[in-house]
């Protein structure tokens, strides 16, 4: 018989007692491939599934064998390939690939680990579904808006970027610090976020300092902002309550109400959201000041009721004006 042209392939079985199978469903002996991570985790996977999810894996499985390769690694009777990914991160990615799993994010960090692996392997479908899951987590958007803005810009998720930018208004510019996620977005995208904050701050501050909108709000109401003007029933009020060296919108106001509006404007300049005016303790301190004036004290019930209503109107007006400010998205 003549010599065969076929090259003998030597199989190296690396199965040992120290090997660690991954959690369900990546411990399935019916799989046709094992992926091994540097930390000793072995993932039993199906090549067809990974090929459909990732063009990188698809290319890996369809490439012709390297010439003169005479050794193939085998684990537990399955072909085995090594990757340099952390086992925990790889698991968090694979659960978004396998139809036996439901992709659920237990934390934002969980999502970031899965996204990093999905980026590496070009798994666009996984990236899209993780983005949809993040968009549904309003609590994370409120708690970590700047981080989510950066993730949204990186992955071109416009709706999440806009929601995150809006929530970021509650974080003063001077309190912000660089975060690792900024490495993956452009300086222009970050500047757009800062410009948005500045524009919203200007619009919100105008609500508390320029009262042209009063007429629009109160024209059909029995309430009038003039009730806080020191020119009304001036004689019955103590001097500290009526003396105002600074005019606000062309009128002299009661001192406590003026202080309230100045404080509101300062808060809105730093954090331009209406909700900042509804925080516990903000309004009550000025109603307490009003109670120190005999004239205001006579109308204390009315002042409390009407000022609380006005504070809500003011907060709503801030939200309205901020909603008009455009955010320019730069991916």
Secondary structure, DSSP 8 states (H G I E B T S, - for coil): ---------EEEE---TT-EE-STTTT-TT-SEEEE-TTSEEEEE-HHHHHHH-HHHHHHHHS---TT--EEEEETTEEEEE--S-HHHHHHHHTTT-TTS----SSHHHHHHHHHHHHHTT-HHHHHHHHHHHHH-HHHHHHSHHHHHHHHHHHT-HHHHHHHHHHHTTS-GGG----GGGGGS-HHHHHHHHHHHHHHHHHHHHHHH--HHHHHHHTTSS--GGGGBTTTTGGGS-HHHH--SS-BTTB-B-HHHHHHHHHHHHHHHHS--GGGGGSTTTTHHHHHHHTTSHHHHHTHHHHHHHHHHHHHHHHHHHHHHHHTS------
